[in-house]
Amino acid sequence: MRCKYCNARLAVHDIWCMQCGKQTPVIKNELYAMKSLAETWKAYKGKMTSSLPGAAFALILGLIPIAVLIWLFSSIIQLESNTAAQMLLNLLIKSVSFSLFIPFVLIAFKPICKHNEYHLKLSEMFAALRVYPRYFLWTLINALFFCVIYIVCFGLPNFASAPILHLVWLVLVNYWVAISLPSLVLMEERSYNPWQAIRMSYLHFQDVRWNIYLLAIVLAVLNAFGCLLFFLLLIPEALILPLSLFAVRDYTRRLLDFELLNYRL
């Protein structure tokens, strides 16, 4: 393969031409997130029912309690935020509350990263409970980041921030999602601790950040649709959730195959 700008010889996994500095077609072709998602769907669609038991585990212990917490904090439990101390306590309570249940969904990465198949068994989810503390720590790190940027961008009571920072908050939230998403797979594939995984994702996946974000947006829309139908038909989210997990696994593995962890040192 040669660079179309300077005709220099390129290695198969080169993202940038070492001679002229132009980007190669790799990101738009082999590392295109939607191409990876389509391949995941093709492999998964014939085996969807084999993931229902594990998905039910994640729904019952993870997503349903999270939905209940959202309802409680929005309609019944009214936490005061009139002072800085009250606001910080409010953020702490919500962060810890959600962090207790989110790992019950994320621990699914433990079994699915052990193989290349598309199934999620109930026994695998129970066995994965032993890594709950690791994913709880991962969730707390993310919660801490969101709390810090919320305070910086929205300010404390009686100490407001500039309105432009509200838009900055939105940008930072979306950017952080693109950083943290592949770190879930890095923890299993490379045996990193949560902080190391997030750091490696930040340092080495910069060139494909938009692709990761695109994948995150598409999966978020699919899961929102699945959750909406879940209360009507019960089944859709139990099928969409495993697809999302497999999609993140497959795309992150593709990045690892292209040796991106060795690309920026």
N, C-alpha and C positions, 0 to 999 in steps of 0.2 A: 504494500500500500504506500502511496506517495501523497505528499501534500499538494493540494490543488493550487496553492498560491506560489510556492517556490520549488516544487517538484522534489523536495527532500524526501528521503526514505523514512517511513514511519513504522514503528512497531505496532503490532496488532492492538495493544492496549493504550497507545498514546492518545491523550486527550488534547494536548497542545503540541504543535510543531516545535521542536527544539531549535530549529534554525531561524524561522521567521516569527515565531510566537503566536501564530494564528491557531484558532480552535479547529480541531479535526471534526469530521462528521460523527464521531463515536457517540457523543452525548445525544445527538438528534436521532440516532439510529439504534445502536446496540443498548445504550443506557436510557432510552426514552421510557419513562415510567408507564405510559399507557400501553406500550408494547409488552412490557413485563406483566402488567395487570391482565391483559388479554390472554397471555400464555397461562397465567395462573388460573384464570376462569376456565379455560379450555380443559385443563387438567383436573380442576375441582368439580365441575358441574356434573360429571358422571358418578361422583362419590360423595355427594352432599350429605346424604343421610347418615354416613358413617361418622360424621362430626356432630350430630345432634346431641348425643349424651354429654360430651364435653362442653358443648355450647350451653346446654341446659344448666350445667354446673356454674358456668360463668354468669349466666343470666340471673339465676336464683340468688347466688351469693354476692354478685357484683353489680350488674346493671340495675336490677330491681331495687336494691337498697339505695343506690345512688339516686334513682328517680324519686324514691320516697324522701330522701334528704333534701333534694331540690324543692319538692313540694312543701316540706316542713319549714325550711328556711324562708320560703317565699310567701307563705300564707299563715302559718301558725306560730312558729318561733320567731319573734321579733327581737333581734339583738340590737341594743342601743349603740350608737356611734357618735354620740354628742361630744366626746372628748377624745384626745389622742389615745389614751389608755384603753377606752372602750372600743375604739376602732381596731386597735392592735389585737385586743382580746377576741373581737369578732372575727377577724381574719384568721387568728390561730385556731379558734374552735371549728370554723368551716374547713380549714386546710386539713386538720387532723381527722375530722369526721369523714371527709371524702377520701382521704388517703388510706383509711382503714379498709375500704371496700374496693377501690380501684385495682389493687394487686390481685384480687380474685379473678379478674379478667386477664391481667397481664401475665400471670404465671403460666398461661397456656404456651408462651414462647419456649418454656423449658422442654416440654415433650416434642413440640413440632420442629424444633431445631436439632433434634437427635436423628431425624430421618428426612427423606426427600418426598415422603408420601403426603397424602391429603386426607388425613383422618385425625380426629381428636377424641380419644376414648375417655370415658368417665374415670377409669382406673388410673389413667395418665394424669388427670387433673388432681386426683387425690394424692398421687405420688409427688406431684409438683408442689404441694403445700409446704414442703420442707424448704423451698426457696422463697417463701412468702416474705421473710425479713429483707431479702435483697430487693425485691420489687417495692416493698413498703418504703425502703430508703430511697429508691429511685423516685417514687411518687413524692416523698417529702422534699427532695431536692427541687423538683419541678414546682411544687407548691410554694416553696420559699422564694423561688425566682419570680413567680407570678405575684406574690405578696409584695416583694420589694419594688417591682416596676409599677404596681398599682399605687403604692404610697408615693413613689417619685412622680408619677404622671398625673395623679389625681389629688395629691396633697393630703394633709391631715385636717381635721376640723379646725376652723379658724386660721388655717394656713393653706390657702388655695394655691394651685399651680396654674401655669399658663395654659389656656385652652388648646394651644397647638400640641401640648404634650398628650392630650387625649388621643390624637391621631398617632402620635409616637407609640403610645401604649398598644394600639391596635397592630401596628407594624411589628413591634417586639414580640407580641403574643404569637403572631403567625410565623415569625422567623424562628422563634424558639421551638415551635411544633416541628418545623423542618429539621431542626438540630436534634431534638430528643427522640424522634420516631425511630430512626435506624439504630439508636443506642440500645434499644430493647433487644435487638438481635445480636449486636456486638457483645453484650454481656454473656450470651450463650455460646456464640461462635468463637469468641476469643478469650473467654473466661475473665473478662474485665469486671471490676466492681462498678457500681452505678456512676460514680464520678468519672472514672477513667473512660467508660463507654461514651458518656456525654462529651467529654473533652476530645476524644478521638474523632467523634462524629463532627464536632465543630471544626477541628483542624484539617481534616482530610476530605470531607465531603462537600467542600465549598463550591466546587465546580458543578455539582449536580443538585445544588440546593433547591433550585426551582422545580426540578423534576420530583424531588421528594415532597415538596410543598404541593405540587399538583396531585400527586398520589394521595396525600393526606386530605386534600379538599374533596376529591372524588369519593374516598372511603367515608369521610364524614357525612357527605350527602346521602350515600347509600345506607349508612347506619341510622341516620335520622329518619329516612324513609322506612327502614325496617322497624325502628322503635315505634313509629307512628302506627304502622300496621300491626305491631305486636299486640297492642291492646285490643285489636279487633279480631285478628286471626291466629295469634300466638306463635306462629311458625316463622314468618319472614326473618326476623332478627336472629333467630337461632341458625339460619342458613347464611346470613350476610356476615355475622360476626366472625365465623371461621374463615370465610373468604378474605376478610380484611387482615386477619392474622397471617394467613398464608401469603397474601400479597406483599405485606411488609417483609416477611421472611425472604421471599424469593427475590425481591428487588434489592434488598441489602446484600444478599448472597451474590447477586450479580455485580454489585459494586466491589465486593471483596474479590471476586474472580478477576476483575479488572485491576486488581492490586492498588486500589486507591489509598489504602492505609500506608502504602510505601511511597505514595506520590508526593506528599508534602511532609517534609521532615525538618 
